Amino acid sequence: MKQKRFLTISGSFLLLFFVFIPSVHAGTGQTYEVGTDSLNVRSAPAHSAEVIGQLDDGDRVVVFDKAFGWVQTYYNGQEAWVASDYLFAANGVTSVNQKEITVTADEVRLRTGPGTQHEILGYASSGDTYPMIKTENKWNKIMLNDGSVAWIASWLTDTNRSNHPAKTSENDNHATKQSSGSLAGYNIVLDPGHGGKDPGAIGIGGTFEKGIIMDTADNVAEQLRDAGATVILTRKDDYFIPLEERVRISNAYNTHAFISLHYNAYPSLAINGVSTYFHSGGDNRVLASEIQSAIAQRVPLKNRGIMQKGYHVLRENNDLSVLIELGFITNPYDLDTARTADYHNNVAAGIVEGLKNYFDE
């Protein structure tokens, strides 16, 4: 069994200690539980602050102060801070940033895990409300009245996409495709890969992947906004962003889709083409297919199709997510094409159409 850690203090001495037992310590502050893997413990309430430790899913934290989306505890005898978005109620305490969901259908199954293959724990009815811990692959992890946890299909709650028809069963996650022509109401996190000290792939003539990506990302962001979407960029210029921070940005918003943009490289100059990656099947695979198909219809590069791979920004992401490799900068034709304004515009149009097709399903 994985050992659980417990951050706290005793009296006024501001000490931290670890209790490797599952019981809850009352403490002088409020107790919360970590709801994600590898949560950084920092020296100050900022993502740029020094990382002084890490917590795992299920670890417990005693909170003594709150500021700007962060909570303060103690770590090895010194003041420490963790992001409050990843903490949820423990032993009946209200969550730091409590989110509640409301069930929108009757006889909704509560399951032991995020998927219909998991065991049924019970049922919920329309109008029932529960504290939400996190979302994974269109399933919400919730806390029940007795303090236990369960999973519920997000499309059967009010966290479902607001402009979609209400769903009434676990098998009703796709409606008839329509063409709304708008992405209004959708939050899209656009992730230009690499940057700063990380040049990414290095192509012909010393071309850096990170530079071409930003030219593409600017066009994609502009066309997404023109279509009505709210766009959040993980980076807006040539600076380094860790993979963990890219995922945190996605998880911190009410993100409808996370799209990571990249260019590829290979030792052989002959290898070329565009591909779109997903980590898990289901909705991620569907989105990858829609975007890949729409891009392939607009650009002259080889269509390499969709592929499954465990990239960090996909594997650790709670949101719908894909990664697009937009050509090989080690291939002369791909590189020359990728440097043109027409290519950037056509890629952007393909991504917009792919998202519209997915969200209209």
RACORZI-V384606 format. One record per pair of residues at least 24 apart in sequence whose ideal C-beta (glycine too) atoms are under 7 Angstrom apart, sorted by the first residue. I is the first residue (numbers start at 1). J is the second residue. Records with the same first field share a line. If there is no record, write none. Layout:
# RACORZI-V384606
I->J / J
This chain:
# RACORZI-V384606
4->58 / 59 / 60
5->55 / 59
6->60
7->61 / 62 / 73 / 74 / 75
8->62
9->62 / 64 / 74
14->74
15->74 / 77
16->74 / 75 / 76 / 77
24->60 / 90 / 91
27->62
29->62 / 63 / 64
30->63 / 93
31->60 / 62 / 90 / 91 / 93
32->60 / 61 / 63 / 87 / 88 / 89 / 90 / 93 / 95 / 96
33->58 / 60 / 87 / 88 / 90
34->58 / 59 / 61 / 86 / 87
35->86 / 87 / 88 / 133 / 134
36->86 / 134
39->82 / 86
41->75 / 80 / 82
42->80 / 81
43->80
44->81
45->70 / 81
47->245
52->80
55->82
60->90
61->87
63->96
66->96
71->96
85->252
88->131 / 133 / 143
89->131 / 143
91->147
92->147
95->131
98->131
99->132
100->129 / 130 / 131 / 132
101->129 / 130 / 132 / 140 / 142 / 157 / 158 / 159
102->127 / 129 / 157 / 158
103->127 / 128 / 156 / 157
104->156 / 157 / 158 / 166
105->156 / 167 / 168
108->152 / 156
109->170
110->150 / 152
111->150 / 151
112->151
113->151
114->139 / 151
115->139
116->170
118->151
121->150
124->152
134->318
135->318
136->318
137->280 / 282
138->283
161->256 / 359
174->361
175->361
177->360 / 361
178->360
179->360
180->356 / 360
181->356
182->227 / 228
183->224 / 227 / 228 / 229 / 355 / 356
184->228
186->229 / 256 / 359
187->230 / 232 / 253 / 254 / 255 / 256
188->224 / 229 / 231 / 256 / 257 / 259 / 355
189->232 / 234 / 249 / 250 / 253 / 255 / 258
190->217 / 220 / 221 / 231 / 233 / 259
191->234 / 246 / 258 / 259 / 260 / 261 / 313
192->217 / 234 / 235 / 261
193->260 / 261 / 262
195->235 / 238 / 239 / 240 / 241
196->238 / 239 / 240
197->240
198->240
201->263 / 264 / 265 / 329
202->265
203->265 / 329 / 330 / 335
204->329 / 330 / 332 / 335
207->329 / 335
209->262 / 263 / 329
210->238
212->263 / 329 / 338
213->261 / 262 / 263
215->344
216->261 / 326 / 344 / 347
217->261
219->344 / 345 / 348
220->261 / 347 / 348 / 351
223->348 / 349 / 352
224->352
227->352
243->312 / 313
246->313
247->313 / 316 / 317
250->317 / 319
251->318 / 319
255->319
256->320
257->287 / 320 / 355
258->317 / 319 / 320 / 321
259->322 / 324 / 351
260->313 / 323
261->324 / 326
262->323 / 324 / 325 / 326
263->325 / 326 / 327 / 329 / 338
264->325 / 327 / 328
265->328 / 329 / 330
266->328 / 330
269->330 / 331 / 332
271->328 / 331
272->301 / 302 / 327 / 328 / 331 / 333 / 334
273->301 / 302 / 303 / 304 / 327
274->299 / 301 / 303 / 304 / 325 / 326 / 327
275->304 / 305 / 306 / 307 / 325
276->306 / 322 / 324
277->307 / 309 / 311 / 314 / 322 / 323
278->306 / 308 / 314 / 322
279->308 / 310 / 311 / 314 / 315
283->320
284->320 / 321 / 322
286->358
287->320 / 322 / 358
288->322
290->354 / 357 / 358
291->322 / 324 / 350 / 351 / 354
293->354
294->350 / 353 / 354 / 357
295->347 / 350 / 351
298->346 / 349 / 350
299->343 / 346 / 347
300->337
301->327 / 334 / 337
